[in-house]
Amino acid sequence: MNTRSGNIILIGMMGTGKSTVGRLVAEHLNYSLVDLDAEIERMAGKSIPDLFAADGEGRFRDFETAALREVLHRSSQVIATGGGAVLRSENCEAMKRGGWVVALTADADTIVERVRGDANRPLLAGNVEERVQSILMERADKYRFADLMVDTAGLTADEVASEILMHYRG
């Protein structure tokens, strides 16, 4: 764990609660909450669905890497990443150097229930169940570098936040 920065970096599949849990943890620690997707939108000057539609996933991932690098220069923050931030090894390495990494997980049914109908998730276009299963399989090993893993299925956001805070030594 990188205690110098005091950053907590939340990773995990969409719908695992990174934004909600991140807000609770940040409030408890009196840290800043950074939503990496909001940083990407600020840098790109457009929404994530518009960025995907106009420029494609590759360009989105470029903005994601740049935004992550930028926010990791700050300290005492909870960073809620997008689910695919772990797809580039350089991002994973930067996260390990930049703070304490917590992976939030959940089973496919829980994720589908949480994200169904969310128009701001361009990777879920089409059959949501199939897309979630496919993405889970593609990313099965991508979150293993985390310092802590918390299964969020069946837990409230408060319970997940408590689990994180119980282990945090920043």
PAZAPA-4460 file (N, C-alpha, C; in steps of 0.05 Angstrom, whole numbers, plus 32768, in hexadecimal, padded with zeros to 4 digits):
% residues 170
    n_x    n_y    n_z   ca_x   ca_y   ca_z    c_x    c_y    c_z   seq   type   mol
   8011   7FE8   8000   8000   8000   8000   8012   8019   8000     1      M     A
   8009   802C   7FF1   8018   8046   7FF0   800B   8059   8004     2      N     A
   8017   805B   801B   800B   806C   8030   8013   8089   802C     3      T     A
   8027   808F   801C   802F   80AA   8017   8019   80BA   800B     4      R     A
   800C   80AF   7FF7   7FF8   80BE   7FE8   7FDD   80BF   7FF7     5      S     A
   7FD8   80AA   8007   7FBE   80A9   8014   7FA7   80A5   8002     6      G     A
   7FAC   809E   7FE9   7F96   8099   7FD6   7F8B   807D   7FD8     7      N     A
   7F71   807B   7FD6   7F63   8062   7FD3   7F58   8061   7FB7     8      I     A
   7F5F   804C   7FA8   7F57   804A   7F8C   7F44   8032   7F8A     9      I     A
   7F2B   8038   7F82   7F17   8023   7F7F   7F16   801A   7F62    10      L     A
   7F19   8000   7F5E   7F17   7FF4   7F44   7F02   7FDE   7F45    11      I     A
   7EF9   7FD6   7F2D   7EE5   7FC0   7F2C   7ED2   7FC5   7F15    12      G     A
   7EC3   7FB1   7F0F   7EB0   7FB1   7EF9   7E9B   7FC7   7EFE    13      M     A
   7E90   7FD1   7EE9   7E7A   7FE4   7EEC   7E64   7FD7   7EFD    14      M     A
   7E57   7FE7   7F0D   7E41   7FDD   7F1D   7E49   7FD0   7F37    15      G     A
   7E63   7FD1   7F3E   7E6B   7FC5   7F57   7E6A   7FD9   7F6E    16      T     A
   7E65   7FF2   7F68   7E61   8006   7F7D   7E77   801A   7F82    17      G     A
   7E8A   801C   7F6F   7EA1   802D   7F73   7E9A   804A   7F79    18      K     A
   7E88   8056   7F6B   7E81   8072   7F6F   7E73   8076   7F8A    19      S     A
   7E5F   8065   7F8F   7E50   8067   7FA8   7E61   8062   7FC1    20      T     A
   7E70   804C   7FC0   7E81   8045   7FD6   7E98   8059   7FD9    21      V     A
   7EA2   8063   7FC2   7EB7   8077   7FC3   7EAE   8090   7FD1    22      G     A
   7E96   8099   7FCC   7E8B   80B0   7FDA   7E8B   80AC   7FF8    23      R     A
   7E81   8095   8001   7E7F   808F   801D   7E9B   808E   802B    24      L     A
   7EAE   8081   801E   7EC9   807F   8029   7ED6   809A   802A    25      V     A
   7ED3   80AA   8015   7EDE   80C5   8014   7ED3   80D6   802A    26      A     A
   7EB9   80D5   802E   7EAC   80E5   8043   7EB7   80DD   805F    27      E     A
   7EB9   80C3   8063   7EC3   80B9   807D   7EDF   80C3   8083    28      H     A
   7EF0   80C3   806F   7F0D   80CA   8072   7F12   80E8   806E    29      L     A
   7EFD   80F6   8066   7F00   8112   805E   7F14   8115   8047    30      N     A
   7F13   8103   8034   7F23   8103   801C   7F12   810F   8005    31      Y     A
   7F20   8116   7FF0   7F12   811F   7FD8   7F09   8105   7FC9    32      S     A
   7EF2   8107   7FBC   7EE9   80F1   7FAB   7EEE   80F9   7F8E    33      L     A
   7EFC   80E8   7F7F   7F01   80ED   7F63   7EF4   80D7   7F53    34      V     A
   7EE1   80DF   7F42   7ED4   80CC   7F30   7EE4   80CE   7F16    35      D     A
   7EF3   80B9   7F0F   7F04   80BA   7EF8   7EF4   80BF   7EDE    36      L     A
   7EDC   80B4   7EDC   7ECC   80B9   7EC5   7EC6   80D7   7EC2    37      D     A
   7EC0   80E5   7ED8   7EBB   8102   7ED6   7ED5   8111   7ECD    38      A     A
   7EEC   8107   7ED6   7F05   8113   7ECE   7F09   810F   7EAF    39      E     A
   7F03   80F8   7EA6   7F05   80F2   7E89   7EF3   8104   7E79    40      I     A
   7EDA   8108   7E82   7EC7   8119   7E74   7ED1   8136   7E74    41      E     A
   7EDD   813F   7E8A   7EE8   815A   7E8C   7EFE   815D   7E78    42      R     A
   7F11   814A   7E77   7F28   814B   7E65   7F1F   814A   7E47    43      M     A
   7F0C   8138   7E42   7F03   8134   7E26   7EF0   8149   7E1C    44      A     A
   7EE3   8157   7E2F   7ECF   816B   7E28   7EB5   815F   7E1D    45      G     A
   7EB0   8145   7E24   7E97   8139   7E1B   7E91   8122   7E2E    46      K     A
   7E78   8118   7E2D   7E70   8102   7E3E   7E7D   80E8   7E35    47      S     A
   7E7E   80D5   7E46   7E8B   80BB   7E3F   7E7C   80AE   7E28    48      I     A
   7E61   80AD   7E29   7E53   80A1   7E11   7E5A   80B0   7DF7    49      P     A
   7E5C   80CB   7DF8   7E63   80DA   7DE0   7E80   80D5   7DD8    50      D     A
   7E92   80D2   7DEB   7EAE   80CC   7DE5   7EB0   80B0   7DD8    51      L     A
   7EA2   809C   7DE2   7EA2   8082   7DD6   7E97   8083   7DBA    52      F     A
   7E81   8091   7DB6   7E74   8093   7D9C   7E85   80A1   7D88    53      A     A
   7E91   80B7   7D90   7EA0   80C8   7D7D   7EBC   80BE   7D78    54      A     A
   7EC9   80B4   7D8D   7EE6   80AE   7D8B   7EED   8091   7D90    55      D     A
   7EDB   8081   7D9B   7EE0   8064   7D9F   7EEC   805F   7DBB    56      G     A
   7EEC   8045   7DC1   7EF6   803C   7DDB   7F14   8042   7DDF    57      E     A
   7F24   803F   7DCA   7F41   8044   7DCC   7F47   8060   7DD5    58      G     A
   7F39   8074   7DC9   7F3E   8090   7DD1   7F34   8094   7DEE    59      R     A
   7F1D   8088   7DF5   7F14   808A   7E10   7F29   8080   7E24    60      F     A
   7F35   8069   7E1D   7F4A   805D   7E2F   7F62   8070   7E31    61      R     A
   7F69   807E   7E1B   7F7F   8092   7E1C   7F78   80A8   7E31    62      D     A
   7F60   80B2   7E2F   7F57   80C7   7E42   7F57   80BB   7E5F    63      F     A
   7F4F   80A3   7E62   7F4E   8096   7E7C   7F6A   8094   7E88    64      E     A
   7F7E   808C   7E78   7F99   808A   7E82   7FA4   80A6   7E8A    65      T     A
   7F9E   80BA   7E79   7FA8   80D5   7E7F   7F9A   80E0   7E99    66      A     A
   7F81   80DB   7E9C   7F72   80E5   7EB3   7F7D   80D7   7ECC    67      A     A
   7F82   80BD   7ECB   7F8C   80AE   7EE2   7FA7   80B9   7EEA    68      L     A
   7FB9   80BD   7ED7   7FD3   80C9   7EDD   7FD0   80E3   7EEB    69      R     A
   7FBF   80F4   7EE1   7FBB   810F   7EED   7FB1   810D   7F0A    70      E     A
   7F9D   80FD   7F0F   7F92   80FC   7F2A   7FA4   80EF   7F3E    71      V     A
   7FB5   80DD   7F35   7FC7   80CF   7F47   7FDE   80E1   7F52    72      L     A
   7FE0   80F9   7F47   7FF4   810C   7F51   7FEB   8119   7F6A    73      H     A
   7FD1   8116   7F71   7FC6   8122   7F89   7FC4   810D   7F9F    74      R     A
   7FBE   8116   7FB7   7FBD   8103   7FCD   7FA3   8106   7FDD    75      S     A
   7F9F   80F4   7FF0   7F88   80F4   8002   7F6D   80F5   7FF2    76      S     A
   7F6B   80E2   7FE0   7F53   80E1   7FD0   7F4A   80C4   7FCC    77      Q     A
   7F30   80C1   7FC7   7F25   80A7   7FBF   7F1F   80AA   7FA2    78      V     A
   7F2B   8098   7F92   7F28   8099   7F75   7F17   8082   7F6C    79      I     A
   7F00   8088   7F61   7EEE   8074   7F56   7EF4   8072   7F38    80      A     A
   7F01   805C   7F30   7F08   8059   7F14   7EF1   804D   7F04    81      T     A
   7EF4   804D   7EEA   7EE1   803F   7ED9   7EE9   8021   7ED9    82      G     A
   7ED7   8010   7ED2   7EDC   7FF3   7ED3   7EF3   7FEA   7EC2    83      G     A
   7EF8   7FF9   7EAC   7F0C   7FF0   7E99   7F27   7FFD   7E9D    84      G     A
   7F2A   800D   7EB3   7F44   801A   7EB8   7F5B   8006   7EBB    85      A     A
   7F54   7FED   7EC2   7F68   7FD8   7EC6   7F70   7FCA   7EAC    86      V     A
   7F65   7FD2   7E95   7F6C   7FC5   7E7C   7F87   7FCB   7E72    87      L     A
   7F93   7FE1   7E7B   7FAE   7FE9   7E73   7FC0   7FE4   7E8B    88      R     A
   7FD5   7FD4   7E87   7FE8   7FCE   7E9C   7FF5   7FE7   7EA8    89      S     A
   7FF9   7FFB   7E97   8005   8014   7EA1   7FF2   8021   7EB6    90      E     A
   7FD8   801E   7EB2   7FC5   8029   7EC6   7FC7   801A   7EE0    91      N     A
   7FC9   8000   7EDE   7FCB   7FEF   7EF7   7FE4   7FF6   7F06    92      C     A
   7FFA   7FF9   7EF8   8013   8000   7F05   8012   801C   7F12    93      E     A
   8005   802E   7F04   8002   804A   7F0F   7FF1   8049   7F28    94      A     A
   7FDC   8039   7F27   7FCA   8037   7F3F   7FD9   802C   7F57    95      M     A
   7FE9   8017   7F52   7FF8   800A   7F68   800C   801E   7F74    96      K     A
   8018   802E   7F63   802B   8042   7F6D   801C   805A   7F7B    97      R     A
   8004   805F   7F72   7FF6   8077   7F7B   7FE3   8074   7F92    98      G     A
   7FE1   805C   7F9E   7FCF   805A   7FB4   7FC9   803D   7FBC    99      G     A
   7FB5   803A   7FCB   7FAC   8020   7FD5   7F94   8018   7FC4   100      W     A
   7F96   8001   7FB6   7F82   7FF9   7FA2   7F6F   7FE5   7FAE   101      V     A
   7F55   7FEB   7FAB   7F40   7FDA   7FB4   7F2E   7FD2   7F9C   102      V     A
   7F2C   7FB8   7F98   7F1A   7FAD   7F83   7EFF   7FA6   7F8F   103      A     A
   7EEA   7FB2   7F83   7ECF   7FAB   7F8A   7EC5   7F97   7F75   104      L     A
   7EBA   7F81   7F7F   7EB0   7F6C   7F6D   7E93   7F67   7F72   105      T     A
   7E86   7F59   7F5F   7E6B   7F50   7F61   7E66   7F3B   7F4B   106      A     A
   7E52   7F2A   7F50   7E4C   7F16   7F3B   7E3C   7F24   7F25   107      D     A
   7E3A   7F16   7F0E   7E2D   7F21   7EF6   7E10   7F29   7EFC   108      A     A
   7E00   7F19   7F0A   7DE4   7F20   7F0F   7DE2   7F3A   7F1E   109      D     A
   7DF3   7F3E   7F32   7DF3   7F56   7F42   7DFA   7F6E   7F31   110      T     A
   7E0E   7F6B   7F20   7E16   7F81   7F0F   7E00   7F88   7EFB   111      I     A
   7DF4   7F74   7EEF   7DDF   7F79   7EDB   7DC8   7F88   7EE9   112      V     A
   7DC0   7F80   7F01   7DAB   7F8D   7F0F   7DB1   7FAA   7F15   113      E     A
   7DCA   7FB0   7F1B   7DD2   7FCB   7F22   7DD5   7FDD   7F0A   114      R     A
   7DDD   7FD3   7EF2   7DE3   7FE4   7EDB   7DCE   7FE4   7EC6   115      V     A
   7DBB   7FD3   7EC7   7DA6   7FD1   7EB2   7D99   7FEC   7EAD   116      R     A
   7D98   7FF5   7E95   7D8B   800E   7E8E   7D9C   8027   7E91   117      G     A
   7DB5   8024   7E98   7DC7   803B   7E9B   7DD2   8043   7E80   118      D     A
   7DC8   8059   7E75   7DD0   8062   7E5A   7DEC   806C   7E5A   119      A     A
   7DF8   8071   7E71   7E14   807C   7E72   7E29   8066   7E71   120      N     A
   7E22   804D   7E6A   7E34   8037   7E69   7E35   802C   7E4C   121      R     A
   7E46   8039   7E3B   7E46   8031   7E1F   7E4F   8014   7E1A   122      P     A
   7E5F   8008   7E2C   7E67   7FED   7E28   7E51   7FD9   7E2B   123      L     A
   7E3A   7FE2   7E35   7E23   7FCF   7E39   7E0F   7FD0   7E23   124      L     A
   7E15   7FDD   7E0D   7E02   7FDE   7DF7   7DFB   7FC2   7DEE   125      A     A
   7DE2   7FBD   7DEA   7DD9   7FA2   7DE1   7DCE   7F92   7DF9   126      G     A
   7DD3   7F79   7DF9   7DC9   7F67   7E0E   7DDA   7F6B   7E28   127      N     A
   7DCE   7F77   7E3C   7DDD   7F7E   7E54   7DE9   7F65   7E62   128      V     A
   7DD9   7F50   7E64   7DE3   7F38   7E71   7DFB   7F2C   7E63   129      E     A
   7DF9   7F2A   7E48   7E10   7F1F   7E39   7E28   7F31   7E3B   130      E     A
   7E24   7F4C   7E3A   7E3B   7F5E   7E3B   7E49   7F5D   7E56   131      R     A
   7E39   7F5C   7E6C   7E45   7F5A   7E87   7E54   7F40   7E8A   132      V     A
   7E49   7F2A   7E81   7E57   7F10   7E82   7E71   7F11   7E72   133      Q     A
   7E70   7F1C   7E5B   7E88   7F1F   7E49   7E9D   7F30   7E56   134      S     A
   7E96   7F47   7E61   7EA9   7F59   7E6D   7EB5   7F4C   7E86   135      I     A
   7EA4   7F3F   7E96   7EAF   7F31   7EAE   7EC3   7F1C   7EA6   136      L     A
   7EBE   7F0D   7E91   7ED1   7EF9   7E88   7EEB   7F06   7E7E   137      M     A
   7EE9   7F1B   7E6E   7F00   7F29   7E63   7F12   7F34   7E79   138      E     A
   7F06   7F3D   7E8F   7F14   7F4B   7EA4   7F18   7F3A   7EBD   139      R     A
   7F14   7F20   7EBB   7F14   7F0F   7ED3   7F2D   7F12   7EE4   140      A     A
   7F44   7F14   7ED8   7F5D   7F16   7EE7   7F68   7F32   7EEA   141      D     A
   7F5A   7F46   7EDF   7F65   7F61   7EDE   7F65   7F70   7EF9   142      K     A
   7F55   7F67   7F0C   7F52   7F75   7F25   7F63   7F69   7F3B   143      Y     A
   7F71   7F53   7F35   7F80   7F44   7F4A   7F97   7F53   7F56   144      R     A
   7FA1   7F68   7F4A   7FB7   7F77   7F55   7FAF   7F88   7F6D   145      F     A
   7F96   7F8A   7F73   7F8C   7F9B   7F89   7F97   7F92   7FA4   146      A     A
   7F99   7FA6   7FB6   7FA2   7FA0   7FD1   7F8C   7F93   7FE1   147      D     A
   7F73   7F98   7FDA   7F5C   7F8E   7FE8   7F46   7F88   7FD3   148      L     A
   7F38   7F72   7FD6   7F20   7F6C   7FC5   7F08   7F6A   7FD8   149      M     A
   7EF2   7F77   7FCF   7ED9   7F76   7FDF   7EC2   7F6E   7FCC   150      V     A
   7EB5   7F58   7FD2   7E9E   7F50   7FC2   7E86   7F60   7FCC   151      D     A
   7E7A   7F70   7FBB   7E65   7F83   7FC2   7E49   7F77   7FC0   152      T     A
   7E47   7F5F   7FB4   7E2C   7F53   7FB1   7E20   7F4D   7FCC   153      A     A
   7E08   7F56   7FD0   7DFA   7F51   7FE9   7E01   7F64   7FFF   154      G     A
   7E13   7F77   7FFA   7E1B   7F8A   800F   7E10   7FA6   8007   155      L     A
   7E0B   7FB6   801B   7E04   7FD1   8016   7E1E   7FE1   8011   156      T     A
   7E1B   7FF9   8006   7E32   800A   8002   7E40   8010   801C   157      A     A
   7E30   8015   8031   7E3C   801A   804C   7E4C   8003   8056   158      D     A
   7E43   7FEA   8051   7E52   7FD2   805A   7E6C   7FD0   804A   159      E     A
   7E6B   7FD5   8030   7E84   7FD4   8020   7E97   7FE9   8029   160      V     A
   7E8E   8001   802E   7E9F   8017   8037   7EAC   8010   8052   161      A     A
   7E9C   8004   8064   7EA7   7FFC   807E   7EBD   7FE7   807B   162      S     A
   7EB9   7FD4   8069   7ECD   7FBF   8064   7EE7   7FCC   805A   163      E     A
   7EE5   7FDF   8048   7EFD   7FED   803E   7F0B   7FFC   8055   164      I     A
   7EFB   800B   8064   7F07   801B   8079   7F14   800A   808F   165      L     A
   7F09   7FF2   8094   7F14   7FE0   80A8   7F30   7FD7   80A0   166      M     A
   7F36   7FD6   8086   7F50   7FCC   807D   7F64   7FE3   8076   167      H     A
   7F59   7FFB   8073   7F6A   8011   806A   7F7D   801B   8080   168      Y     A
   7F96   801E   8078   7FAA   8027   808C   7FB8   8040   8082   169      R     A
   7FAA   8051   8073   7FB6   8069   8068   7FBB   807E   807C   170      G     A
***
